Amino acid sequence: MSQRLHLVFGGELIDPSKNTFKDVNDIHIVGMFPDYDSALNAWKSEAQKTVDNAHMRYFISHIHRLRDEKTETSTTKELS
């Protein structure tokens, strides 16, 4: 059984309409999670803390999709 690792991270953006961080040295790494549901809960928690700052954004990165570079997949296809 493969692990479906997810990384939750965020930081202040230069422009809220783009995904470019103001300072990559200040990116907040929330953590690595073994499944999407736990990553989503962590993302919600961190996003809620910064809801008043329009420039702050948190993201969920699907690390398991990067682990097998030889397998072609779409962004929505589940790996088994």
C-alpha positions in Angstrom: 0.0 0.0 0.0 1.5 3.4 -1.0 1.4 6.4 1.3 -0.5 9.4 0.1 1.6 12.1 1.7 0.4 15.7 1.8 2.4 18.8 2.8 0.6 21.8 4.3 2.4 25.2 4.0 1.7 28.8 3.7 2.9 32.4 3.9 2.4 35.9 2.8 1.9 36.6 -0.9 3.1 39.6 -2.8 -0.3 39.9 -4.5 -3.4 38.0 -3.2 -4.5 37.3 -6.8 -1.2 35.4 -7.5 0.7 32.5 -5.8 4.1 34.2 -5.4 5.4 34.4 -1.8 6.7 37.7 -0.5 9.6 36.0 1.3 10.3 32.3 0.8 12.4 32.3 4.0 9.2 33.1 6.0 7.1 30.2 4.6 5.3 28.4 7.4 5.7 24.7 7.1 2.7 23.3 9.0 3.6 19.7 8.5 3.5 16.4 6.5 0.3 14.4 6.8 -0.5 10.8 5.8 -3.8 11.5 4.2 -5.8 14.3 2.6 -8.4 14.5 5.4 -5.8 15.2 8.1 -4.0 17.7 5.8 -7.3 19.5 5.1 -8.0 19.8 8.8 -4.5 21.3 9.4 -5.0 23.6 6.4 -8.4 24.8 7.7 -6.9 25.5 11.2 -4.0 27.6 9.8 -6.1 29.4 7.2 -8.7 30.3 9.9 -5.9 31.9 12.1 -5.0 34.3 9.2 -8.5 35.0 7.8 -8.1 38.7 8.4 -4.9 39.0 6.3 -5.8 38.9 2.6 -2.2 38.3 1.6 -1.8 35.1 3.7 -2.5 31.8 2.0 -2.1 28.2 2.9 -1.8 25.3 0.5 -1.9 21.5 0.4 0.7 19.9 -1.8 0.1 16.3 -2.9 3.6 14.9 -2.2 2.6 11.4 -3.2 2.1 12.6 -6.8 5.8 13.7 -7.0 7.3 10.5 -5.7 6.9 8.5 -8.9 8.2 10.7 -11.7 7.9 7.9 -14.3 4.2 7.5 -13.9 2.0 9.8 -16.0 -1.1 11.0 -14.2 -3.5 13.9 -14.4 -3.9 16.2 -11.5 -7.1 14.4 -10.5 -6.1 10.8 -11.1 -5.5 8.8 -7.9 -2.4 6.7 -7.7 -2.7 3.2 -6.4 
